[in-house]
Amino acid sequence: MATDRLNWGYEKSWPPATPEYVFAAKALDAMGALHFGTAWTGTELQTQQSVHNPPRIPADFDTASQLSRDTAKSLIRMYCPEIETPKTVSEEHWSLALDAVERDRAARSRFREAKEVFREHCAWGRLVAAYMLSSGEAIKVEKERWNNREQAMKWLLDCSVPSNYGHARHPLFVRMDTLTALVNPLGTSPSATEPAKGYRSKYLRLLLAAADSLNVKPDDNRTRKQVANDILTFARGVADTDISQISPTMADNMATILREPEAGGGKNSPRYKNK
């Protein structure tokens, strides 16, 4: 399943999902929507068609070449869907085009950040990525490879990864269950008919989801403060705005609960008593 340059603006041309994997471009879109909320417009992915050559037009309509006017028309079509795209861009449309340039610049910035968030999740192992061979076999991309930021950004230019041997490039996918765990880590809210003893508050579900995602272990070398910071970062990726902005104090309390008592090093811990 070798890949040509990805057409970011035409989703139907993307490699199809499988029961276990979704194409990385769709995962990037989901990460962007999760990270930016309503600020994510859906135009961000299309900016990658000209990632190395962002659109530019002069501030003054009178100095605009035909190429600049064609560029302005494309920008208006993309960023001003509320109006009918003019057949010919005139001076009265120029302010719209200039505003669209700013929107395009902001969209590119958001997508760069979304790619960085995606890379970070892969490096932590929260997202599991794989490249797909023409046989349909998925080859896991080890999380350590995502620590090379320059390499990772090259992969995300067209969502493809070179095979371990040779120069052929293969489409990059993300394991569906890991993406779902990030996009909706708390699952659905309990129904009103559930018995009270089965109820779990949003904060408890956040704590349990963080425990699974952060992989806190009895022999964890992270300090409570480090775990608390990791919880804060994890919470920011939660779609529920009621809990995505938890306080540092609450994160610290959650870290205390997640870590083993021995890890704290307090006076009552075996570590302290055995000194």
N, C-alpha and C positions, 0 to 999 in steps of 0.2 A: 504494500500500500504506500508506495513512494508518493511524495507530495510535490506539486508545483507551487508557485507563489500563491499564497492565500488571497482570495477575494473577500476582504473583510465586509464589503457592503452587500454581499449576496449570500445569505445564510444557506440557501438551498444547494449551493455548491460545496458546502462543508462536508467532511466525512460524517456519515451517520453515526448516531449513538448505538451502543450495544446494551444488552441488559445490565451490564456491570460498569460500563464506561461511557463518559460523555466527552465530546470534543472540547479541547482546552479553551477555544474561543468562547464557547458558551459558559464555561466555568469562569472565565475572566469577566464576562458580562455580569454574571451572578455576583462575583466578588465586588465589582464596582458598585452595583446596586445596593449591596449590603453595606459597603463602606461609606458611600455618599448619600444614601437614602434618596429623597426626592430630587436632589441636585443632579443625580445621574439621569441623563436624558435618553440614552440609547444611541446617540450620535457618536459617542466616543470611539467605538470600534471602527467606524468608517474613516476616522482621521488617519488610521494606519495605512490606508491606500497610498498616502503621500507623506509617510512619516519623516522622510529625509528632505522633503520639499514642501513645507507648509505654504498655504496660499498667501499671497501678498498683493495688495492693490494700493495705488497711491491715494493720498488723502484728498487730492483735488480731482474731480471728475474730468476736467478739461485736459488734464495731462495723461489720462488713462488710455493705454493702447487697446486694441481690439482684444488682445489676449487677456488683459486685466479686466475688461468688461465681461468677457466670457467667464472668467474666474468669479467675478462678482455675481453673475447669474447663477452659477453652481452653488455659491455660498447662500444666496437667498433661497434657493430651492431646498437646501438642507436645513437651514436654521430659521427660516421664516415660513413654516408650513401654513400659517394662518392666512397668508395672502397667496393669490395666484401668481405663479412665477411669470414675470414679464417675458415676452418674446424678445424684446430688445431692452437692455438696461439703459435707462436715461438718468439724467442728473437727479431727478426726484427720487430715484431708487438708491442713490449712492450712500445716503446715510444709513439705510438698511444694510447695505453691503458692508460698510465699515463696522457696524455693530455686529454683523455676522462674523467678521474676522476676529473680533474679541471673543465671541462665543466659541469659535473654533479653537482659539488659543487656550481658553479655559478647558475645553473638552480634551484637548491633548494633554494638558497638565493632569487632569483627573485620570486619564487612562494610564499615564506614566505611573501615577501613584497606585492605581489598581494593580498594575503589573508587579510593582514592588511588594504590595500586600500578598499577591498570589505567590511570588517567589518565597517570601518569608514563611508562609503557611507550608509550602512544600519543604523548605529547609528544616522546619520544626517537625515535619512528619504529620501535620494535621491534614494536609492534602496529600494524597498518594497519586503520583503521575506515572504514566507508562507510554511508551510509543508502540504503535500498532504495525505489525508486519502484514504483508499482503496475504499471508495465510490466515490472518485473523488472530494470531497469537499476540498477546500483550506482554511486552518486556518492561518490567518495572524500572523506573529511573530512581536510583537510590537517593535518599534525601540529602546525603553529603554532597552530591553533585550540584545542588542548588546553592551551596555556599559560595560558589564562584559566580558572583553577580554579573560580571561582564558576559560570561558564557550563557547564563540564564536569560539575560535580556536578548541575546541573539536568537535563542530558541523561540522567544515570545514574539519576535518580529513577524513570524509566519506560523507559529504554533507547530513547529516541527523540530525533530531531534535527530542528529546523525546516529546511525547504529553503532554498537560497540566496536564493530569491525567493519572497515570500509567507509565509503563516503556517501552512501545512499542516505537520504533523509526520509524520515517516517513521521506521520502525523502524531501529534502529542494529545494524549487523552488524560482524563482525571477519573479516578474511581468514584463512582456515583455515591456510594455510601459516605465517603469522607467529605464530599461536597455538601451533601444533605446535612451532615452533622454540623457543619459550619454555618450554613444558611439558616437552618432551623434546629439549633442544638437542643432547644427545650421541648420540641415536639408540639403536639396540639394541647391546648388548655383542657384541663379536666372538665367534664360536663357537670352540670348542677345536680345531676341525679347520682353522682358517685358518692359512696359513703364517706363520712368525714374522716375516718381513720385512713382512707386511701389518698387523701388530698396532700399534694406537695406544693408548697408556695413557689412562686417564680424564683425566689432567691435560692431555695433548696434545689430546684431543678438546675439553676445556674451552677451551683456548687458541684452537683453530681456531674454535669456536663464538663465543667472545668477539670474535675478529677480525672475523667477519662481522657480528655484532650491533652492535658499537661503531663500526664503519665507520672504523677508523684508517687514515689516508692519509699519503703521504709529506710533504705540506705541512701536516700536522695541527698546530694551534697549541696543543694541550693539552700540558702538561708530563708528564713521566713519572709524577709523583705523582698528577696528575689522572687519567691513564689507569689507574693502579693502583687508585685509588678506584672508578673505573667498573667495573673487573674484579671488585672485591670485591662491588659491588652486583649485578652480573650473576650472579656465582656463587651469591649467596644465593637466586636464583630457580631454581636447579637442583634437581631432585627428589632426586638422589643425595646423601644426607647425608654420604657419605665425602668429597666434595669441595666441598660447598656452604659449608663453613666453612674455606676456605683461609686461610692466614696472610697478614698484610700483606707479609711478606718474599717469599712466593711470588708474590703479586700484583705486587709491584714487579719481580721477575725476569721475569714474563710481560710486563709493560709494556715492559721493556727490549728483549725479543725482538720485540714487535709494532711498536715505533716504528723508523723509519729511523735509521741511524747518524748522519746529518746532523742529525737533530732533537735529538740529545743535547747538542750544543755542546761536546763534549770536545776535548782537545788534538789528537786525530787526525782530527777532523771537518773537512770543507772549510770549514764556517762559521768555524771557529777559525783555520784556516790563511790564509783570505782577509782576516782583519782587518788 
